Amino acid sequence: MSVTVTIHFPVSDVAKAIEGLHGNAQFLEEITESTRGAGMLHHRFVSGDGELMVIDEWETAKQFQSFFDGNPRSQTSWLLSG
């Protein structure tokens, strides 16, 4: 059974945060590429009032946790949005 992982990321300026993500698109694509075969099934960024949100579907919670804990680049990606 798959699991859905949602991460809310508060930002002071959503437009600026999205611009920061777009400016680092290649870096983010490299991270996304590394999830293929690691158990991620779907990945989405969405924005709301004062926040960005990541919605991922993974095969198992353990696969997500292993990927996130073992990949410092995925943790760095949160810093890119300001």
Phi, psi and omega in degrees: 000132181281163178235150176253130179247124176241135179232120177266131183234101181293136177224148181281332182222101185299315181299318179293322178296317178295319177301319177297320178294317179296324180291344179242032185301320182295316178301315180294324177295323177298319178295313180300318179299323181289345178279340178295125184089350178265354177117355179282134180258319181215153181213131179218142166255136172226157180238152177218195181288102178076019180205155165249153179222137175255132176237114180242148169243125180240155178299317178216157176296324180298320179296317177299310183298319178297317179295311184295315181292328185266004184228091181300337178294326179292324178290326178295330183301330180294330180290336184291337184271358176078000000 
